[in-house]
């Protein structure tokens, strides 16, 4: 089940609903600060600054958040396999990397799981 919607991430999350993407597209510095605070708390770090909150989506052209661009193992895997999303992967049902996302109803639905 290939997703033609480029705002559906490789993992099935909806980049269109991401606050970082919204802040980027609207150049909203207050929203960047809010996202930075949330993501720092969620990830137990103080390294995510408002200045780093810039992303247009992991499957679109344009700027990406550093984690999404360089570190995300799911994105790296999908790119190496040349697939549109994890929905196209024959190993999606047993993938340890994808497992944390398959508990998210929206991601499951977007990936056809």
MMTF fields as JSON, N, C-alpha, C and O atoms, coordinates in Angstrom:
{
  "mmtfVersion": "1.0.0",
  "mmtfProducer": "UNKNOWN",
  "numBonds": 451,
  "numAtoms": 452,
  "numGroups": 113,
  "numChains": 1,
  "numModels": 1,
  "chainsPerModel": [1],
  "groupsPerChain": [113],
  "chainIdList": ["A"],
  "bondAtomList": [4, 2, 8, 6, 12, 10, 16, 14, 20, 18, 24, 22, 28, 26, 32, 30, 36, 34, 40, 38, 44, 42, 48, 46, 52, 50, 56, 54, 60, 58, 64, 62, 68, 66, 72, 70, 76, 74, 80, 78, 84, 82, 88, 86, 92, 90, 96, 94, 100, 98, 104, 102, 108, 106, 112, 110, 116, 114, 120, 118, 124, 122, 128, 126, 132, 130, 136, 134, 140, 138, 144, 142, 148, 146, 152, 150, 156, 154, 160, 158, 164, 162, 168, 166, 172, 170, 176, 174, 180, 178, 184, 182, 188, 186, 192, 190, 196, 194, 200, 198, 204, 202, 208, 206, 212, 210, 216, 214, 220, 218, 224, 222, 228, 226, 232, 230, 236, 234, 240, 238, 244, 242, 248, 246, 252, 250, 256, 254, 260, 258, 264, 262, 268, 266, 272, 270, 276, 274, 280, 278, 284, 282, 288, 286, 292, 290, 296, 294, 300, 298, 304, 302, 308, 306, 312, 310, 316, 314, 320, 318, 324, 322, 328, 326, 332, 330, 336, 334, 340, 338, 344, 342, 348, 346, 352, 350, 356, 354, 360, 358, 364, 362, 368, 366, 372, 370, 376, 374, 380, 378, 384, 382, 388, 386, 392, 390, 396, 394, 400, 398, 404, 402, 408, 406, 412, 410, 416, 414, 420, 418, 424, 422, 428, 426, 432, 430, 436, 434, 440, 438, 444, 442, 448, 446],
  "bondOrderList": [1, 1, 1, 1, 1, 1, 1, 1, 1, 1, 1, 1, 1, 1, 1, 1, 1, 1, 1, 1, 1, 1, 1, 1, 1, 1, 1, 1, 1, 1, 1, 1, 1, 1, 1, 1, 1, 1, 1, 1, 1, 1, 1, 1, 1, 1, 1, 1, 1, 1, 1, 1, 1, 1, 1, 1, 1, 1, 1, 1, 1, 1, 1, 1, 1, 1, 1, 1, 1, 1, 1, 1, 1, 1, 1, 1, 1, 1, 1, 1, 1, 1, 1, 1, 1, 1, 1, 1, 1, 1, 1, 1, 1, 1, 1, 1, 1, 1, 1, 1, 1, 1, 1, 1, 1, 1, 1, 1, 1, 1, 1, 1],
  "groupList": [{"groupName": "UNK", "atomNameList": ["N", "CA", "C", "O"], "elementList": ["N", "C", "C", "O"], "formalChargeList": [0, 0, 0, 0], "bondAtomList": [1, 0, 2, 1, 3, 2], "bondOrderList": [1, 1, 2], "singleLetterCode": "X", "chemCompType": "L-PEPTIDE LINKING"}],
  "groupTypeList": [0, 0, 0, 0, 0, 0, 0, 0, 0, 0, 0, 0, 0, 0, 0, 0, 0, 0, 0, 0, 0, 0, 0, 0, 0, 0, 0, 0, 0, 0, 0, 0, 0, 0, 0, 0, 0, 0, 0, 0, 0, 0, 0, 0, 0, 0, 0, 0, 0, 0, 0, 0, 0, 0, 0, 0, 0, 0, 0, 0, 0, 0, 0, 0, 0, 0, 0, 0, 0, 0, 0, 0, 0, 0, 0, 0, 0, 0, 0, 0, 0, 0, 0, 0, 0, 0, 0, 0, 0, 0, 0, 0, 0, 0, 0, 0, 0, 0, 0, 0, 0, 0, 0, 0, 0, 0, 0, 0, 0, 0, 0, 0, 0],
  "groupIdList": [1, 2, 3, 4, 5, 6, 7, 8, 9, 10, 11, 12, 13, 14, 15, 16, 17, 18, 19, 20, 21, 22, 23, 24, 25, 26, 27, 28, 29, 30, 31, 32, 33, 34, 35, 36, 37, 38, 39, 40, 41, 42, 43, 44, 45, 46, 47, 48, 49, 50, 51, 52, 53, 54, 55, 56, 57, 58, 59, 60, 61, 62, 63, 64, 65, 66, 67, 68, 69, 70, 71, 72, 73, 74, 75, 76, 77, 78, 79, 80, 81, 82, 83, 84, 85, 86, 87, 88, 89, 90, 91, 92, 93, 94, 95, 96, 97, 98, 99, 100, 101, 102, 103, 104, 105, 106, 107, 108, 109, 110, 111, 112, 113],
  "secStructList": [7, 7, 7, 7, 7, 6, 6, 5, 7, 6, 6, 1, 7, 5, 4, 4, 4, 7, 2, 2, 2, 2, 2, 2, 2, 2, 6, 7, 2, 2, 2, 2, 2, 2, 2, 2, 2, 2, 2, 2, 2, 2, 2, 6, 7, 1, 7, 7, 7, 4, 4, 4, 7, 7, 7, 1, 7, 6, 6, 1, 1, 1, 7, 7, 7, 2, 0, 0, 0, 0, 0, 7, 2, 2, 2, 2, 2, 2, 2, 2, 2, 6, 7, 1, 1, 4, 4, 4, 7, 6, 6, 4, 4, 4, 7, 2, 2, 2, 2, 6, 6, 6, 6, 1, 2, 2, 2, 2, 2, 2, 2, 6, 7],
  "xCoordList": [0.845, 0.0, 0.883, 1.179, 1.287, 2.124, 1.296, 0.155, 1.881, 1.189, 1.664, 2.845, 0.733, 1.059, 1.124, 1.66, 0.579, 0.597, 1.994, 2.374, 2.758, 4.135, 4.242, 5.344, 3.111, 3.156, 3.009, 3.063, 2.821, 2.847, 4.303, 4.927, 4.832, 6.233, 6.466, 5.517, 7.706, 8.059, 7.437, 7.004, 7.388, 6.86, 5.343, 4.764, 4.694, 3.241, 2.694, 1.502, 3.534, 3.054, 2.716, 3.235, 1.85, 1.398, 2.209, 1.969, 3.16, 3.983, 3.125, 3.49, 1.995, 1.109, 0.547, 0.184, 0.471, -0.048, 1.065, 0.788, 2.305, 3.445, 3.576, 3.554, 3.713, 3.84, 5.128, 5.165, 6.187, 7.442, 7.251, 7.76, 6.525, 6.25, 5.397, 5.657, 4.377, 3.51, 4.311, 4.121, 5.206, 6.033, 6.946, 7.173, 7.464, 8.348, 7.591, 8.04, 6.444, 5.69, 5.147, 5.015, 4.828, 4.274, 5.321, 5.028, 6.557, 7.641, 7.229, 7.439, 6.644, 6.088, 7.103, 7.223, 7.83, 8.859, 8.298, 8.962, 7.112, 6.492, 6.172, 6.381, 5.675, 5.399, 6.696, 6.735, 7.752, 9.065, 9.515, 10.03, 9.318, 9.693, 8.883, 9.423, 7.592, 6.711, 7.132, 7.213, 7.393, 7.822, 9.161, 9.356, 10.067, 11.374, 11.224, 11.86, 10.392, 10.17, 9.598, 10.078, 8.573, 7.929, 8.913, 8.995, 9.657, 10.56, 11.742, 12.221, 12.22, 13.279, 12.789, 13.482, 11.587, 11.017, 10.78, 11.102, 10.235, 9.917, 11.186, 11.164, 12.277, 13.512, 14.588, 15.696, 14.264, 15.203, 16.491, 17.583, 16.368, 17.537, 17.233, 16.078, 18.282, 18.095, 18.719, 18.917, 19.024, 19.727, 18.819, 19.312, 17.51, 16.59, 16.146, 15.28, 16.746, 16.463, 15.428, 15.234, 14.77, 13.802, 14.414, 13.732, 15.69, 16.365, 16.489, 16.655, 16.409, 16.534, 15.187, 15.131, 14.116, 12.78, 12.45, 11.828, 12.879, 12.625, 12.486, 13.441, 11.314, 11.085, 9.867, 8.854, 9.99, 8.87, 8.287, 7.353, 8.83, 8.353, 9.464, 10.292, 9.479, 10.619, 10.608, 11.641, 9.476, 9.419, 9.254, 9.049, 9.34, 9.208, 10.582, 11.542, 10.664, 11.889, 11.946, 10.96, 13.053, 13.152, 13.806, 14.287, 13.808, 14.481, 13.836, 12.63, 14.687, 14.217, 14.849, 15.971, 14.132, 14.681, 15.872, 15.812, 16.94, 18.181, 17.946, 18.504, 17.134, 16.888, 16.25, 16.677, 15.238, 14.526, 15.448, 15.357, 16.314, 17.172, 18.351, 18.644, 19.029, 20.296, 20.286, 21.125, 19.363, 19.464, 18.353, 18.563, 17.198, 16.057, 16.369, 16.575, 16.404, 16.737, 15.663, 15.972, 14.43, 13.354, 13.511, 13.397, 13.769, 13.973, 15.177, 15.112, 16.284, 17.485, 17.192, 17.63, 16.463, 16.133, 15.268, 15.551, 14.217, 13.319, 14.06, 13.858, 14.908, 15.681, 16.622, 16.777, 17.251, 18.178, 17.45, 18.026, 16.192, 15.397, 14.666, 14.109, 14.668, 13.997, 12.486, 11.83, 11.93, 10.478, 9.882, 10.56, 8.594, 7.926, 7.676, 7.966, 7.142, 6.918, 7.102, 7.29, 7.047, 7.158, 5.997, 6.073, 4.934, 3.814, 4.268, 3.672, 5.311, 5.813, 6.84, 7.304, 7.194, 8.241, 7.651, 6.692, 8.201, 7.696, 7.964, 7.376, 8.839, 9.191, 8.438, 8.747, 7.461, 6.807, 6.134, 6.113, 5.594, 4.878, 5.818, 5.405, 7.078, 8.015, 9.154, 10.096, 9.079, 10.167, 10.242, 9.276, 11.392, 11.602, 11.649, 11.213, 12.184, 12.25, 10.856, 10.581, 9.985, 8.649, 7.695, 6.694, 7.999, 7.103, 6.599, 5.411, 7.438, 6.921, 5.837, 5.016, 5.832, 4.863, 3.588, 2.546, 3.658, 2.477, 1.449, 0.344, 1.802, 0.809, 0.006, -0.998, 0.448, -0.255, -1.301, -0.952, -2.581, -3.666, -3.541, -3.781, -3.167, -3.038, -1.924, -2.103, -0.773, 0.348, -0.038, 0.25, -0.689, -1.127, -2.036, -1.867, -2.994, -3.928, -3.211, -3.473, -2.313, -1.575, -0.7, -0.422, -0.262, 0.59, -0.224, 0.325, -1.523, -2.373, -2.16, -2.297, -1.828, -1.615, -2.851, -2.841],
  "yCoordList": [-1.187, 0.0, 1.24, 1.788, 1.667, 2.857, 4.104, 4.222, 5.028, 6.288, 7.337, 7.682, 7.84, 8.92, 10.26, 11.232, 10.311, 11.532, 11.716, 11.006, 12.648, 12.871, 13.375, 13.466, 13.704, 14.147, 12.993, 13.194, 11.773, 10.6, 10.159, 9.852, 10.134, 9.781, 8.3, 7.525, 7.925, 6.526, 5.631, 4.52, 6.1, 5.324, 5.366, 4.664, 6.172, 6.266, 7.478, 7.765, 8.2, 9.412, 10.46, 10.424, 11.384, 12.419, 13.692, 14.442, 13.932, 15.144, 16.403, 17.472, 16.277, 17.415, 17.935, 19.107, 17.061, 17.445, 17.853, 18.262, 17.74, 18.018, 19.514, 20.331, 19.857, 21.265, 21.887, 23.085, 21.085, 21.618, 22.03, 23.067, 21.228, 21.571, 22.832, 23.723, 22.901, 24.082, 25.341, 26.387, 25.237, 26.384, 26.805, 27.995, 25.833, 26.116, 26.842, 27.872, 26.294, 26.865, 28.257, 29.083, 28.515, 29.816, 30.748, 31.892, 30.233, 30.991, 31.519, 32.688, 30.639, 30.973, 30.653, 29.507, 31.681, 31.487, 31.085, 30.368, 31.523, 31.116, 29.621, 28.929, 29.13, 27.704, 26.908, 25.809, 27.436, 26.779, 26.628, 25.58, 27.671, 27.612, 26.54, 25.783, 26.479, 25.495, 24.07, 23.187, 23.86, 22.54, 22.175, 21.04, 23.118, 22.886, 22.429, 21.46, 23.117, 22.735, 21.322, 20.501, 21.041, 19.712, 18.61, 17.589, 18.825, 17.784, 17.593, 16.47, 18.662, 18.527, 17.679, 16.768, 17.985, 17.232, 15.769, 14.859, 15.551, 14.206, 13.367, 12.153, 14.005, 13.288, 13.416, 12.906, 14.089, 14.216, 14.93, 14.477, 16.029, 16.788, 18.276, 18.688, 19.067, 20.513, 20.995, 22.194, 20.055, 20.351, 20.744, 21.174, 20.606, 20.964, 22.401, 22.685, 23.288, 24.709, 25.151, 24.476, 26.267, 26.769, 26.948, 26.779, 27.288, 27.499, 26.208, 26.248, 25.065, 23.778, 23.25, 22.245, 23.922, 23.469, 24.008, 25.059, 23.265, 23.585, 22.272, 21.499, 22.017, 20.779, 20.934, 21.515, 20.405, 20.423, 19.032, 18.865, 18.034, 16.66, 15.749, 16.147, 14.529, 13.648, 13.095, 12.629, 13.133, 12.612, 13.714, 13.429, 14.949, 16.071, 16.681, 16.386, 17.521, 18.28, 19.365, 19.614, 19.987, 21.09, 20.686, 19.565, 21.63, 21.478, 20.378, 20.144, 19.709, 18.676, 18.881, 19.375, 18.503, 18.498, 17.542, 16.499, 17.866, 17.086, 15.6, 14.756, 15.267, 13.854, 13.18, 12.103, 13.813, 13.226, 13.074, 12.085, 14.021, 14.009, 13.049, 12.303, 13.057, 12.339, 11.13, 10.24, 11.081, 10.057, 9.012, 7.908, 9.322, 8.418, 7.08, 7.042, 5.991, 4.696, 4.205, 3.49, 4.576, 4.151, 4.832, 4.181, 6.121, 6.845, 6.286, 6.068, 6.051, 5.495, 4.143, 3.873, 3.305, 1.972, 2.057, 1.397, 2.871, 3.002, 3.551, 3.081, 4.539, 5.093, 4.042, 3.954, 3.245, 2.219, 1.136, 0.534, 0.885, -0.122, 0.46, -0.281, 1.783, 2.435, 2.32, 2.248, 2.303, 2.198, 3.547, 4.393, 3.736, 4.998, 5.153, 6.203, 4.119, 4.108, 2.67, 1.757, 2.48, 1.134, 0.243, -0.978, 0.833, 0.048, -0.866, -1.919, -0.475, -1.241, -2.301, -3.052, -2.365, -3.28, -4.642, -4.703, -5.722, -7.048, -7.433, -8.391, -6.704, -7.006, -6.124, -6.144, -5.356, -4.367, -4.98, -4.356, -6.166, -6.789, -7.196, -7.251, -7.484, -7.967, -6.992, -7.34, -5.789, -4.817, -4.225, -3.638, -4.384, -3.833, -2.303, -1.659, -1.72, -0.252, 0.347, 1.411, -0.328, 0.195, -0.055, 0.646, -1.043, -1.453, -0.298, -0.277, 0.661, 1.757, 2.59, 3.217, 2.6, 3.402, 2.63, 3.232, 1.32, 0.535, 0.524, 0.011, 1.084, 1.243, 2.528, 2.744, 3.374, 4.615, 4.298, 3.893, 4.482, 4.131, 4.831, 4.221, 6.115, 6.866, 6.29, 6.12, 5.991, 5.427, 4.063, 3.763, 3.231, 1.914, 2.054, 1.359, 2.949, 3.163, 3.677, 3.205, 4.638, 5.201, 4.17, 4.284, 3.151, 2.105, 0.882, -0.077, 0.928, -0.196, -1.43, -2.555, -1.228, -2.366, -2.69, -3.616],
  "zCoordList": [0.0, 0.0, 0.0, 1.062, -1.121, -1.263, -0.976, -1.423, -0.228, 0.031, -0.957, -0.995, -1.758, -2.679, -1.957, -2.489, -0.744, 0.053, 0.627, 1.558, 0.093, 0.523, 1.96, 2.501, 2.583, 3.978, 4.951, 6.164, 4.429, 5.297, 5.376, 4.36, 6.589, 6.8, 6.5, 6.385, 6.376, 6.14, 7.204, 6.9, 8.44, 9.566, 9.67, 10.499, 8.846, 8.873, 9.595, 9.49, 10.327, 10.983, 9.93, 8.814, 10.292, 9.362, 9.567, 10.513, 8.687, 8.778, 8.617, 9.108, 7.935, 7.755, 9.064, 9.167, 10.073, 11.379, 12.357, 13.485, 11.923, 12.804, 13.076, 12.155, 14.354, 14.741, 14.221, 13.941, 14.089, 13.555, 12.098, 11.672, 11.342, 9.942, 9.872, 9.063, 10.726, 10.74, 11.078, 10.458, 12.061, 12.452, 11.307, 11.092, 10.578, 9.451, 8.342, 7.84, 7.97, 6.852, 7.147, 6.244, 8.43, 8.797, 9.404, 9.749, 9.528, 10.146, 11.523, 11.846, 12.315, 13.628, 14.731, 15.164, 15.177, 16.192, 17.549, 18.297, 17.877, 19.149, 19.128, 20.125, 18.018, 17.888, 17.902, 18.456, 17.31, 17.37, 18.828, 19.217, 19.623, 21.048, 21.77, 22.576, 21.477, 22.109, 21.72, 22.574, 20.447, 19.975, 20.606, 21.041, 20.656, 21.266, 22.716, 23.132, 23.479, 24.888, 24.976, 25.757, 24.172, 24.195, 23.837, 24.521, 22.759, 22.288, 23.235, 23.394, 23.866, 24.869, 26.031, 26.485, 26.508, 27.62, 27.223, 27.987, 26.062, 25.591, 25.401, 25.606, 25.014, 24.715, 25.793, 25.63, 26.881, 27.989, 27.601, 27.944, 26.897, 26.451, 26.495, 26.603, 26.41, 26.273, 24.967, 24.769, 24.085, 22.844, 21.681, 20.638, 21.84, 20.76, 20.973, 21.8, 20.224, 20.384, 19.353, 18.342, 19.6, 18.617, 17.224, 16.213, 17.181, 15.895, 15.084, 13.865, 15.767, 15.059, 14.569, 13.86, 14.945, 14.556, 13.164, 13.01, 12.177, 10.776, 10.017, 9.934, 9.468, 8.747, 7.844, 8.231, 6.643, 5.713, 5.499, 4.715, 6.188, 6.07, 5.586, 4.768, 6.091, 5.795, 4.378, 3.899, 3.698, 2.327, 1.29, 0.11, 1.711, 0.789, 0.539, 1.251, -0.465, -0.66, 0.399, 1.093, 0.521, 1.475, 2.78, 2.947, 3.69, 4.97, 5.816, 5.755, 6.61, 7.523, 8.889, 8.995, 9.925, 11.279, 11.272, 10.619, 11.972, 11.924, 12.19, 11.488, 13.186, 13.471, 12.259, 11.842, 11.706, 10.57, 9.366, 8.639, 9.154, 7.973, 8.106, 7.172, 9.249, 9.371, 10.303, 10.16, 11.246, 12.27, 12.278, 12.779, 11.747, 11.831, 11.148, 9.935, 11.909, 11.303, 10.331, 9.378, 10.561, 9.66, 8.305, 7.266, 8.311, 7.052, 6.304, 5.094, 7.025, 6.406, 5.768, 4.649, 6.467, 5.973, 4.711, 3.711, 4.768, 3.62, 2.401, 1.281, 2.623, 1.507, 0.918, -0.3, 1.79, 1.298, 0.51, -0.397, 0.848, 0.14, -1.064, -1.874, -1.183, -2.303, -2.254, -3.293, -1.042, -0.89, -0.499, 0.084, -0.83, -0.513, 0.975, 1.548, 1.604, 3.051, 3.533, 2.729, 4.815, 5.38, 4.942, 5.077, 4.424, 3.914, 2.781, 2.559, 2.069, 0.937, 1.319, 0.461, 2.592, 3.031, 3.405, 4.175, 2.88, 3.227, 4.681, 5.184, 5.355, 6.741, 7.744, 8.936, 7.274, 8.141, 9.366, 10.427, 9.244, 10.373, 11.497, 12.655, 11.175, 12.185, 12.476, 13.189, 11.939, 12.065, 13.471, 13.959, 14.114, 15.453, 15.442, 16.397, 14.354, 14.274, 14.146, 14.7, 13.423, 13.17, 14.333, 14.477, 15.156, 16.244, 17.118, 17.439, 17.518, 18.348, 17.651, 18.32, 16.342, 15.594, 15.295, 15.037, 15.326, 14.987, 16.111, 15.934, 17.262, 18.328, 18.141, 18.82, 17.223, 16.906, 15.833, 14.724, 16.165, 15.238, 13.901, 12.858, 13.915, 12.671, 11.799, 10.593, 12.409, 11.652, 11.093, 9.934, 11.911, 11.44, 10.236, 9.234, 10.335, 9.242, 7.989, 6.884, 8.163, 7.032, 6.335, 5.142, 7.097, 6.526, 6.089, 5.548, 6.329, 5.936, 6.792, 6.311, 8.054, 8.97, 9.757, 10.568]
}
